[in-house]
């Protein structure tokens, strides 16, 4: 427990400062590094299940995905005299959208699977593991990058997503330890309880209340967004538990002292990030 507290005390202020004060490109780089480390741990889990992915190609495409989300976030809207709006991206890769990255990944994976010396019996499992890494880790997590750069309130919304997960996890831990009795998903995570899940949501609701006051926004909008993001985050936590149980391990890694691996640390955020992105327009409008 002490290691968890020390690690959190060091990382949380650094992350908050990065998101709130740092440029969008730096946030994108750090998020990409975190995402790639999580994918690396994911591939260790899949290899223990006999699924050996096309790891290098997947890593390259994941990095491109984060870059494409950053480009989408810094889109420039130019209004012509007739009222027509032209949306363009600055810098190289103007046409490198997430959809294009997925197309590149698909074609490249097909070429590697059919033209390389990989045994035919290993091609489909490799494609499955590679696709799962891109679809269930890199793509949803990369929405933090897009969220950070798209709106003037982007950094605030990224902090909101982070705080929803952090507060929820903390509340769930202490609630579960003190009054947790009813097992939530014993086959996936024996220590998780329904009491802890309720405490998780309450912790996130407190965050929603604080951010609504801070941003002078509609309280209902922020509370609903916090609840939906929290539930998605809890689902993400259970999904990652399924990965680990399938591989027969307790943690995805040991990178963060007291917290396990990188994938352990961001599993809830992976699923919560796109939910906050979807709610972003509503939350920003609620401030008006």
N, C-alpha and C positions, 0 to 999 in steps of 0.2 A: 504493500500500500504506500509506503514511504517513497519508493522508487517512482510510482505512478504520480504522486504529488509533485516530486522534484522535477520530473520530466515535463509535466503539464505547466508548472510554474515558469519553466524556461521557454517552452515552445509557444504557449498561448500569447504572451505579450509580443513575441517576435512576429507571429503570424498576423496579429491585429495591426501592428505597425506596418507590416508589408502591404496588407490589403488596403488600409486606410490612407497611407502616405506614399506608397510605392507606385511607380508608373505601371501602366497596364502590361507592357511587354515583360517586365520583371515578374509580375504575378503569373503571366502565362508561362514563363520559363520554369518558375518554381513548381507550378501546378503540373507541368509536363514531366518534370523530373520525378515528382511524387507519384504521378500516374504510371510512369515507366517502372519505377521500383515496385509498385503494387502488382503490375503485370508480371514482372520477374518472379515475384513470390507466387503468383497464381500459377505460373508455368511449372514451378517446383511442385506444387500440389498436383497438377495434372500429370506430371511425369511419374509421381508416386502411384497414380491410378492407371498407368500404362498408356497415357495419352501424351505423346511427344509432339509439341506444336512446332510450327515454322516460326520460331521465336524471333529471329533477326528481322524477317520481313514484317512480322506483326509489330515489332517495336518501331520500325521505320514508319509504318502507316499510322501508328498511334501518335508519333511525334507530328506527322503531317496533319493529323486530325486536330491536335491542339493548336497548331499554327493556323489552320483554316478557321477554327472558332475565334481565334484572336483577330483574324482578318475580318470576319463577319461582325465582330464587336466594334471595330473601328471604322465601320462603313460611314462614308461621307454622303450626306444628302444635299444635292445642289438643286435649287429651285430656279427654273427658267422664267423668262418674262411672261410666258403664256400660262404659268402656273404648273407646268409639267415638272415632275421631280425625277432627277436622275440619281440613282444610288450606286456609288462606286466604292471600291476599296483602295486604300493607299498602299503603295509598295508593290513588290513582286507577288505573284500568285493571286492576281485579281479574280481569277476564275476557279481558284482552289476552294470550293465549297465542301462541307462535310459529305455531301452526296457524291461528289467527284472522288473524294478520298476513299469512300466505300467501294466505288467502281474500280479504282486502281487496286485496292486490296483484293477484290474478287478476282480480277484478271490475273494479278500476280500470283495469288494463291493457286489458281488453276494451272498456271504455267509450271510453278514449282512442283505441284502434285503430280503432274503428268510427264514432265520433262526431266526431273531429277532422278537420282538413284534410290529414292525412298521406296521401301517395299510397298507393294500395292495394298497389302493389308493394313499398313500404317497411314495411308493417305487420308482416308475419311476421318479417323480419329484426330489426325494432325489438323485437318481443316476445321473440325469441330472445336478443338481447343483454341485454335487461333481466332476463330470467329467469336467464341465466347469472350475472350479477353478484350477484343475490340468493342463488342456490342454491350457487354455487361460491366466493363470497367472504364475503358478509355472514353467512349462516347458520352455516357451520362456525366462522368466526372469533368469532362472538358467544358460542360456548360457553365462551370464556375468562371472560366476564362471569358466566355462570351458575355456572361452576366456582368463581369467586372468592367468591361470596356464599352458596353453598348449604351448605357444610360448615364446621365449625370449622377444619378443615385446608385449606380452600379456597385461601387465599393461598399455602400451601406447595405445593399441587398446581399452581397457576399458575406459580410459580417453577420447578417441576419441568419443566413443558412448555417454558418459555422456555429453561431450561438444556440440555435435551435437544437443542433445535434449535441453540442457540449453540455448544455444545461439538461437536456433530456437524459443523456447517458448518466450524468452525475446523480440526478434525481432518481433514476431507475436503480442505480447501484445501492444507494442508501435506503430506498424504500424496500427493495427486495431483501436486503440484509436484515432489516428491522421487522417487517411484517409479511414478507413474502411467504406464501404457503401453496398456492395453486400453481402447478407447473404449467408453463405456457406451451413449450414444445420440447418435451423431455428427450425425444430421439435426436434432436438437433442441438439443443443447448440446455442441458439439465438444470443449470442454475437460474435460468430465466423464469420469472413468474408473471402471472397476470397482474398482481399487485404492483410489481416493478414496471410493467408496461403502462399502467395507469399513471404511476408516478412520473414516468418518462413524458407522457403527454402533458401532465400538469407543469413540469419544468419548462417545456416548450411554450406553453400558454403564457407563462410568466414572461418569457422572452418576447412573445408577441405583444403583450401589454406594454412592456418597457419601450419597444421600438415604435409602437403606435404613438406613445406620448412623446418620444424623442423626435419623431418625424411629423408630429401634428397630423397624423393620418386617421383614417377610419378604423376604429378599434375592431369592428367585426371583421374587416378585411384582413388585418394582420393576424387576428386570432385564428381565422379559418386557414390562412396560409401556413401558420405555424403548426396547426393540427395536421394538415395534409402532408407537409414536409416531414413531420415527426413520424407519422404512420409509415410513410415511404421509407424513412430511414430505418425503422424497426424491421421492415421487410428486408431491407438490404443487409441488416445484421444477421437475420436468419438465413438468408441465401448464402452469405459467406460462411456461416456455421456449417451449412450443408457441404460446401467445398471441403472444409477441414475434416468433417466426419467421413466424407468419402475417401479422403487421403489418409485417414487414421492419425491425424496430428491434432494437438491442442491449439497451437498458434500458427499463423502463416509464416512467421519468422521471428527474429529476436533483435530487430534493428533498434527499436525504441524500448529503453529500459522500463520494465514494469507494464508496458502496453503491448508487447508482442511485436508483430511485424507491421509494415506500412499498410498492408491490406486490412489488417485488424483495426487499424486506427481510422481508416477512411471508409470502411464498409457502409456505414450509415449515410455518410455524406455523399457517396456515389449515387444513391437513390434519391436523396433529398435535393440535390443540386438542380436537376431538371424540373422538379416541382416548383421550386422558388423561381426558376426562369419562366415557367409558364404563368406564374402569378405576378411576375414583375410589373407588367403593364397595369394590372388592377391595383397593385400596391402604390405605384407612383401616382396614378390618377386619384387615389383616395387622399393624397396629400393636398389636392387642389380645393 
